[in-house]
Amino acid sequence: IFDKEEVRGAIFNLTKGSLTITAKKFEGDTAEEAEVTVPVDYEGEDFTISFNITHLIESVSSFDGESLSFAMEEPLSPVLITSREEENLKNVIMPMDFKA
């Protein structure tokens, strides 16, 4: 995957049981992307949300637990990040309006 300084956004595409994360790197008029799909506990409608990669990494890396929960309602609403292992730690991150 790309160095976080080269990437503007991370796009989360949620579908039943899986999350595909796409990182986009831009240099001038060219763009590259890296993509990974992981299993998740998600049963809702297909959902796409984007984050500033630097803010996302900073927020997620503050947790030491094995799993994280992301509570989100709409693509541009604040997202609450929590962990069962660290009940007192809660982070809120704002998504960004980033087109794939």
C-alpha positions, 0 to 999 in steps of 0.5 A: 500500500502507499505511504500515507503522505502520498494518499488523499483518501481511503474509500470504504465500500461496505457490502453484506459481510465484507469491507473493501478499502481503496486507497488513492494516490495522486501525482499531477494528472495521474492516479494509482490505487491499492485495494484490500477486501476484509470480512466484517460483521455488517448486514446493512445496505451497501454503503460507501464512505470516504476518509482522509487517510491521515486522520483515519490512521491516527484515529485507528492507531490509538486503539490497542484492541483486536477489533474496532466498531465503526458506527455510521449513519450517512456518508457525510455524518460523523463516525464513532470508532470504539473497541470492546477491549477499550471501553473508555476510548472513543474516537470521532472522525469526520468523513470527507466528500471524496469521489472514487 
